[in-house]
Amino acid sequence: MKLKLFKTLWGHSGSYAPAADLTVEAGFHGFEGPFPTDPEKRINFLEAIDSRKLLYIAEISTTGFAVPDPGSTVVQHLEAFERILADSLKAKPLFFSSMAGSDLWEFSQSVEFLTKAWEISQSYGVRVGFETHRSRSLFHPMITKNLLAEVPPIELTIDFSHWCNVCERLVLNELPEVLNLCAERVLHIQPRIGYDQGAQVPDPRAPMYSSVVEAHLRWWKVLWEGQRRRGFDLVTMTPEFGPDGYLQVDPYTQAPIADLWELNVWTGRLMKQEFHGGGFASTDL
């Protein structure tokens, strides 16, 4: 089982070539993000990944981006899911990761959506990780547990940082049964480090967050072991410290308190260190 690290395209603008160069320089293996809709950007995107032999994880946001469009229906989310999935196939992604559904739906609506979205993915012969993301159907650990009992065997993109924020604590410490369930369903991991008051600690390198980092490491190792039991050849992880209010800034000057790419490279190195320390194989391509 090998580890592959991906650079998030969240917050990226401009040409994709510089992002691809940063990916290679950091020892990462590909991009994760939405396939561009602009024709010229698509050409630039495909050239950037093809020329550097990068892998690609395609992102699907079912209406809106992180937050779904207000009042959007199950039908609208399903239409967006299939449209983006089919269009992104042009880039030959390794698999898909989807911020999907809505936290404001009735439970039965989320069951309907996830069931039909899984059926769509099966009809295209692709794998999709449905993300444990705030504002989406899988926004809470117990709701996720109950949904997984009612829907087909969907796979998950795990980002535990959201659940830490929603529940205002390192909640997986209290829910070993949910952690073990996640290990049986995880397709992809986004190792951002959350805490009780946010989905992103200001700087995971700071000593004051060491216990939070250690908790996330324990959880991710359970996921890795679950993937090993399930026969995974690859473990994929996208360090996803990001902008857009996640990164803390000085309220008067707007100066960021840390460099995002430095945080993601640091997280990637930590993942390599811990992964190798667990006796797993090389990250080499």
Contacts in CASP RR format, 6 or more apart in sequence:
PFRMAT RR
TARGET T0000
AUTHOR 0000-0000-0000
METHOD contacts of the structure
MODEL  1
MKLKLFKTLWGHSGSYAPAADLTVEAGFHGFEGPFPTDPEKRINFLEAID
SRKLLYIAEISTTGFAVPDPGSTVVQHLEAFERILADSLKAKPLFFSSMA
GSDLWEFSQSVEFLTKAWEISQSYGVRVGFETHRSRSLFHPMITKNLLAE
VPPIELTIDFSHWCNVCERLVLNELPEVLNLCAERVLHIQPRIGYDQGAQ
VPDPRAPMYSSVVEAHLRWWKVLWEGQRRRGFDLVTMTPEFGPDGYLQVD
PYTQAPIADLWELNVWTGRLMKQEFHGGGFASTDL
1 224 0 8 1.000
1 227 0 8 1.000
1 228 0 8 1.000
1 231 0 8 1.000
1 232 0 8 1.000
1 233 0 8 1.000
1 234 0 8 1.000
1 235 0 8 1.000
1 280 0 8 1.000
1 281 0 8 1.000
2 233 0 8 1.000
2 234 0 8 1.000
2 235 0 8 1.000
2 280 0 8 1.000
2 281 0 8 1.000
2 282 0 8 1.000
2 283 0 8 1.000
2 284 0 8 1.000
3 234 0 8 1.000
3 235 0 8 1.000
3 236 0 8 1.000
3 237 0 8 1.000
3 271 0 8 1.000
3 272 0 8 1.000
3 275 0 8 1.000
3 280 0 8 1.000
3 283 0 8 1.000
4 29 0 8 1.000
4 30 0 8 1.000
4 55 0 8 1.000
4 234 0 8 1.000
4 235 0 8 1.000
4 236 0 8 1.000
4 237 0 8 1.000
4 283 0 8 1.000
5 26 0 8 1.000
5 27 0 8 1.000
5 28 0 8 1.000
5 29 0 8 1.000
5 30 0 8 1.000
5 236 0 8 1.000
5 237 0 8 1.000
5 238 0 8 1.000
5 239 0 8 1.000
5 268 0 8 1.000
5 271 0 8 1.000
5 272 0 8 1.000
5 283 0 8 1.000
6 23 0 8 1.000
6 28 0 8 1.000
6 29 0 8 1.000
6 30 0 8 1.000
6 31 0 8 1.000
6 32 0 8 1.000
6 55 0 8 1.000
6 57 0 8 1.000
6 236 0 8 1.000
6 237 0 8 1.000
6 238 0 8 1.000
7 19 0 8 1.000
7 22 0 8 1.000
7 23 0 8 1.000
7 26 0 8 1.000
7 28 0 8 1.000
7 30 0 8 1.000
7 31 0 8 1.000
7 32 0 8 1.000
7 238 0 8 1.000
7 264 0 8 1.000
8 31 0 8 1.000
8 32 0 8 1.000
8 33 0 8 1.000
8 190 0 8 1.000
8 238 0 8 1.000
8 239 0 8 1.000
8 240 0 8 1.000
8 242 0 8 1.000
8 264 0 8 1.000
9 19 0 8 1.000
9 31 0 8 1.000
9 32 0 8 1.000
9 33 0 8 1.000
9 34 0 8 1.000
10 33 0 8 1.000
10 240 0 8 1.000
10 242 0 8 1.000
10 243 0 8 1.000
10 244 0 8 1.000
11 242 0 8 1.000
11 243 0 8 1.000
11 244 0 8 1.000
12 19 0 8 1.000
15 44 0 8 1.000
15 48 0 8 1.000
16 31 0 8 1.000
16 41 0 8 1.000
16 44 0 8 1.000
16 45 0 8 1.000
16 47 0 8 1.000
16 48 0 8 1.000
16 49 0 8 1.000
17 44 0 8 1.000
17 47 0 8 1.000
17 48 0 8 1.000
19 31 0 8 1.000
19 48 0 8 1.000
20 31 0 8 1.000
20 48 0 8 1.000
20 49 0 8 1.000
20 51 0 8 1.000
20 52 0 8 1.000
20 54 0 8 1.000
21 52 0 8 1.000
22 261 0 8 1.000
23 29 0 8 1.000
23 30 0 8 1.000
23 31 0 8 1.000
23 52 0 8 1.000
23 54 0 8 1.000
24 52 0 8 1.000
24 54 0 8 1.000
26 265 0 8 1.000
26 268 0 8 1.000
27 283 0 8 1.000
28 268 0 8 1.000
29 54 0 8 1.000
29 55 0 8 1.000
29 283 0 8 1.000
29 285 0 8 1.000
30 49 0 8 1.000
30 54 0 8 1.000
30 55 0 8 1.000
30 56 0 8 1.000
30 57 0 8 1.000
31 49 0 8 1.000
31 54 0 8 1.000
31 55 0 8 1.000
31 56 0 8 1.000
31 57 0 8 1.000
32 56 0 8 1.000
32 57 0 8 1.000
32 59 0 8 1.000
32 97 0 8 1.000
32 238 0 8 1.000
33 57 0 8 1.000
33 58 0 8 1.000
33 59 0 8 1.000
33 97 0 8 1.000
34 58 0 8 1.000
34 59 0 8 1.000
34 60 0 8 1.000
34 61 0 8 1.000
34 84 0 8 1.000
34 88 0 8 1.000
35 42 0 8 1.000
35 45 0 8 1.000
35 58 0 8 1.000
35 84 0 8 1.000
35 87 0 8 1.000
35 88 0 8 1.000
35 90 0 8 1.000
35 91 0 8 1.000
35 93 0 8 1.000
36 42 0 8 1.000
36 44 0 8 1.000
36 45 0 8 1.000
37 87 0 8 1.000
42 90 0 8 1.000
42 91 0 8 1.000
45 91 0 8 1.000
46 91 0 8 1.000
48 54 0 8 1.000
49 55 0 8 1.000
49 56 0 8 1.000
49 91 0 8 1.000
53 285 0 8 1.000
55 94 0 8 1.000
56 91 0 8 1.000
56 92 0 8 1.000
56 93 0 8 1.000
56 94 0 8 1.000
57 93 0 8 1.000
57 94 0 8 1.000
57 95 0 8 1.000
57 96 0 8 1.000
57 97 0 8 1.000
57 188 0 8 1.000
57 236 0 8 1.000
57 238 0 8 1.000
58 84 0 8 1.000
58 85 0 8 1.000
58 88 0 8 1.000
58 91 0 8 1.000
58 93 0 8 1.000
58 95 0 8 1.000
58 96 0 8 1.000
58 97 0 8 1.000
59 96 0 8 1.000
59 97 0 8 1.000
59 98 0 8 1.000
59 99 0 8 1.000
60 80 0 8 1.000
60 81 0 8 1.000
60 84 0 8 1.000
60 85 0 8 1.000
60 88 0 8 1.000
60 96 0 8 1.000
60 97 0 8 1.000
60 98 0 8 1.000
60 99 0 8 1.000
60 100 0 8 1.000
60 128 0 8 1.000
61 80 0 8 1.000
61 84 0 8 1.000
61 98 0 8 1.000
61 99 0 8 1.000
61 100 0 8 1.000
62 68 0 8 1.000
62 72 0 8 1.000
62 76 0 8 1.000
62 77 0 8 1.000
62 78 0 8 1.000
62 80 0 8 1.000
62 81 0 8 1.000
62 84 0 8 1.000
62 98 0 8 1.000
62 99 0 8 1.000
62 100 0 8 1.000
62 101 0 8 1.000
62 117 0 8 1.000
63 69 0 8 1.000
63 72 0 8 1.000
63 76 0 8 1.000
63 77 0 8 1.000
63 80 0 8 1.000
64 72 0 8 1.000
65 99 0 8 1.000
66 99 0 8 1.000
66 133 0 8 1.000
66 134 0 8 1.000
66 135 0 8 1.000
66 244 0 8 1.000
67 135 0 8 1.000
68 77 0 8 1.000
68 101 0 8 1.000
68 102 0 8 1.000
68 135 0 8 1.000
68 136 0 8 1.000
69 76 0 8 1.000
71 102 0 8 1.000
71 104 0 8 1.000
72 102 0 8 1.000
74 105 0 8 1.000
74 109 0 8 1.000
74 112 0 8 1.000
74 113 0 8 1.000
74 116 0 8 1.000
77 100 0 8 1.000
77 101 0 8 1.000
77 102 0 8 1.000
77 113 0 8 1.000
77 117 0 8 1.000
78 113 0 8 1.000
78 116 0 8 1.000
78 117 0 8 1.000
78 120 0 8 1.000
81 98 0 8 1.000
81 100 0 8 1.000
81 117 0 8 1.000
81 120 0 8 1.000
82 120 0 8 1.000
85 96 0 8 1.000
85 120 0 8 1.000
85 121 0 8 1.000
85 124 0 8 1.000
85 126 0 8 1.000
85 128 0 8 1.000
86 124 0 8 1.000
88 96 0 8 1.000
89 124 0 8 1.000
89 126 0 8 1.000
93 126 0 8 1.000
94 236 0 8 1.000
95 126 0 8 1.000
95 127 0 8 1.000
95 128 0 8 1.000
95 129 0 8 1.000
95 187 0 8 1.000
95 188 0 8 1.000
96 121 0 8 1.000
96 126 0 8 1.000
96 127 0 8 1.000
96 128 0 8 1.000
96 129 0 8 1.000
97 128 0 8 1.000
97 129 0 8 1.000
97 131 0 8 1.000
97 157 0 8 1.000
97 187 0 8 1.000
97 188 0 8 1.000
97 190 0 8 1.000
98 117 0 8 1.000
98 128 0 8 1.000
98 129 0 8 1.000
98 130 0 8 1.000
98 131 0 8 1.000
98 157 0 8 1.000
99 131 0 8 1.000
99 133 0 8 1.000
99 136 0 8 1.000
100 113 0 8 1.000
100 114 0 8 1.000
100 117 0 8 1.000
100 130 0 8 1.000
100 131 0 8 1.000
100 136 0 8 1.000
100 137 0 8 1.000
100 138 0 8 1.000
101 110 0 8 1.000
101 113 0 8 1.000
101 114 0 8 1.000
101 136 0 8 1.000
101 137 0 8 1.000
102 109 0 8 1.000
102 110 0 8 1.000
102 135 0 8 1.000
102 136 0 8 1.000
102 137 0 8 1.000
103 134 0 8 1.000
103 135 0 8 1.000
103 136 0 8 1.000
103 137 0 8 1.000
103 139 0 8 1.000
103 140 0 8 1.000
105 113 0 8 1.000
105 137 0 8 1.000
107 143 0 8 1.000
107 146 0 8 1.000
107 147 0 8 1.000
110 137 0 8 1.000
110 143 0 8 1.000
110 147 0 8 1.000
111 147 0 8 1.000
111 150 0 8 1.000
111 151 0 8 1.000
113 137 0 8 1.000
114 130 0 8 1.000
114 137 0 8 1.000
114 147 0 8 1.000
114 151 0 8 1.000
114 152 0 8 1.000
114 154 0 8 1.000
115 151 0 8 1.000
115 152 0 8 1.000
117 128 0 8 1.000
117 130 0 8 1.000
117 154 0 8 1.000
118 128 0 8 1.000
118 151 0 8 1.000
118 152 0 8 1.000
118 153 0 8 1.000
118 154 0 8 1.000
119 152 0 8 1.000
121 127 0 8 1.000
121 128 0 8 1.000
127 155 0 8 1.000
127 187 0 8 1.000
128 154 0 8 1.000
128 155 0 8 1.000
128 187 0 8 1.000
129 154 0 8 1.000
129 155 0 8 1.000
129 156 0 8 1.000
129 157 0 8 1.000
129 187 0 8 1.000
129 188 0 8 1.000
130 137 0 8 1.000
130 138 0 8 1.000
130 154 0 8 1.000
130 155 0 8 1.000
130 156 0 8 1.000
130 157 0 8 1.000
131 138 0 8 1.000
131 156 0 8 1.000
131 157 0 8 1.000
131 158 0 8 1.000
131 159 0 8 1.000
131 190 0 8 1.000
132 138 0 8 1.000
132 139 0 8 1.000
132 141 0 8 1.000
132 144 0 8 1.000
132 156 0 8 1.000
132 157 0 8 1.000
132 158 0 8 1.000
132 159 0 8 1.000
132 160 0 8 1.000
132 162 0 8 1.000
132 163 0 8 1.000
132 182 0 8 1.000
133 139 0 8 1.000
133 159 0 8 1.000
133 162 0 8 1.000
134 162 0 8 1.000
134 165 0 8 1.000
134 166 0 8 1.000
134 199 0 8 1.000
137 143 0 8 1.000
137 147 0 8 1.000
138 144 0 8 1.000
138 147 0 8 1.000
138 156 0 8 1.000
139 162 0 8 1.000
139 166 0 8 1.000
140 163 0 8 1.000
140 166 0 8 1.000
140 167 0 8 1.000
141 163 0 8 1.000
141 167 0 8 1.000
141 171 0 8 1.000
141 172 0 8 1.000
141 175 0 8 1.000
141 178 0 8 1.000
142 175 0 8 1.000
142 178 0 8 1.000
144 156 0 8 1.000
144 178 0 8 1.000
145 177 0 8 1.000
145 178 0 8 1.000
145 181 0 8 1.000
148 154 0 8 1.000
148 181 0 8 1.000
148 185 0 8 1.000
153 185 0 8 1.000
154 185 0 8 1.000
155 185 0 8 1.000
155 186 0 8 1.000
155 187 0 8 1.000
156 182 0 8 1.000
156 185 0 8 1.000
156 186 0 8 1.000
156 187 0 8 1.000
156 188 0 8 1.000
157 186 0 8 1.000
157 187 0 8 1.000
157 188 0 8 1.000
157 189 0 8 1.000
157 190 0 8 1.000
158 182 0 8 1.000
158 186 0 8 1.000
158 188 0 8 1.000
158 189 0 8 1.000
158 190 0 8 1.000
158 223 0 8 1.000
159 189 0 8 1.000
159 190 0 8 1.000
159 192 0 8 1.000
159 199 0 8 1.000
159 240 0 8 1.000
160 172 0 8 1.000
160 194 0 8 1.000
160 216 0 8 1.000
160 219 0 8 1.000
161 190 0 8 1.000
161 192 0 8 1.000
161 193 0 8 1.000
161 194 0 8 1.000
161 198 0 8 1.000
161 199 0 8 1.000
161 200 0 8 1.000
161 216 0 8 1.000
162 199 0 8 1.000
163 171 0 8 1.000
163 172 0 8 1.000
164 170 0 8 1.000
164 171 0 8 1.000
164 194 0 8 1.000
164 195 0 8 1.000
164 196 0 8 1.000
164 198 0 8 1.000
164 199 0 8 1.000
164 212 0 8 1.000
165 194 0 8 1.000
165 195 0 8 1.000
165 196 0 8 1.000
165 197 0 8 1.000
165 198 0 8 1.000
165 199 0 8 1.000
168 196 0 8 1.000
168 197 0 8 1.000
169 196 0 8 1.000
170 195 0 8 1.000
170 196 0 8 1.000
170 212 0 8 1.000
170 215 0 8 1.000
172 178 0 8 1.000
172 179 0 8 1.000
172 215 0 8 1.000
172 219 0 8 1.000
173 215 0 8 1.000
179 219 0 8 1.000
179 222 0 8 1.000
180 222 0 8 1.000
182 222 0 8 1.000
182 223 0 8 1.000
183 222 0 8 1.000
183 223 0 8 1.000
183 225 0 8 1.000
183 226 0 8 1.000
183 227 0 8 1.000
183 229 0 8 1.000
184 226 0 8 1.000
184 230 0 8 1.000
186 223 0 8 1.000
186 226 0 8 1.000
186 227 0 8 1.000
187 236 0 8 1.000
188 236 0 8 1.000
188 237 0 8 1.000
188 238 0 8 1.000
189 220 0 8 1.000
189 223 0 8 1.000
189 235 0 8 1.000
189 236 0 8 1.000
189 237 0 8 1.000
189 238 0 8 1.000
190 237 0 8 1.000
190 238 0 8 1.000
190 239 0 8 1.000
190 240 0 8 1.000
191 216 0 8 1.000
191 220 0 8 1.000
191 237 0 8 1.000
191 238 0 8 1.000
191 239 0 8 1.000
191 240 0 8 1.000
191 267 0 8 1.000
191 268 0 8 1.000
191 271 0 8 1.000
192 199 0 8 1.000
192 200 0 8 1.000
192 239 0 8 1.000
192 240 0 8 1.000
192 241 0 8 1.000
192 242 0 8 1.000
192 267 0 8 1.000
193 200 0 8 1.000
193 201 0 8 1.000
193 204 0 8 1.000
193 209 0 8 1.000
193 212 0 8 1.000
193 213 0 8 1.000
193 216 0 8 1.000
193 267 0 8 1.000
194 200 0 8 1.000
194 201 0 8 1.000
194 212 0 8 1.000
194 216 0 8 1.000
195 201 0 8 1.000
195 209 0 8 1.000
195 212 0 8 1.000
199 246 0 8 1.000
200 241 0 8 1.000
200 242 0 8 1.000
200 246 0 8 1.000
200 247 0 8 1.000
201 209 0 8 1.000
201 212 0 8 1.000
201 213 0 8 1.000
202 209 0 8 1.000
202 248 0 8 1.000
202 257 0 8 1.000
202 258 0 8 1.000
203 209 0 8 1.000
203 257 0 8 1.000
203 258 0 8 1.000
203 263 0 8 1.000
204 212 0 8 1.000
204 213 0 8 1.000
204 241 0 8 1.000
204 263 0 8 1.000
204 266 0 8 1.000
204 267 0 8 1.000
205 263 0 8 1.000
205 266 0 8 1.000
213 270 0 8 1.000
217 270 0 8 1.000
217 274 0 8 1.000
220 271 0 8 1.000
220 274 0 8 1.000
221 274 0 8 1.000
221 278 0 8 1.000
224 235 0 8 1.000
224 275 0 8 1.000
224 278 0 8 1.000
224 280 0 8 1.000
227 235 0 8 1.000
228 280 0 8 1.000
235 275 0 8 1.000
235 280 0 8 1.000
237 268 0 8 1.000
237 271 0 8 1.000
239 263 0 8 1.000
239 264 0 8 1.000
239 265 0 8 1.000
239 267 0 8 1.000
239 268 0 8 1.000
239 271 0 8 1.000
240 264 0 8 1.000
241 247 0 8 1.000
241 260 0 8 1.000
241 263 0 8 1.000
241 264 0 8 1.000
241 267 0 8 1.000
242 260 0 8 1.000
242 264 0 8 1.000
243 260 0 8 1.000
247 256 0 8 1.000
247 257 0 8 1.000
247 258 0 8 1.000
247 260 0 8 1.000
248 256 0 8 1.000
248 257 0 8 1.000
249 255 0 8 1.000
249 256 0 8 1.000
249 257 0 8 1.000
250 257 0 8 1.000
272 283 0 8 1.000
275 283 0 8 1.000
276 282 0 8 1.000
END
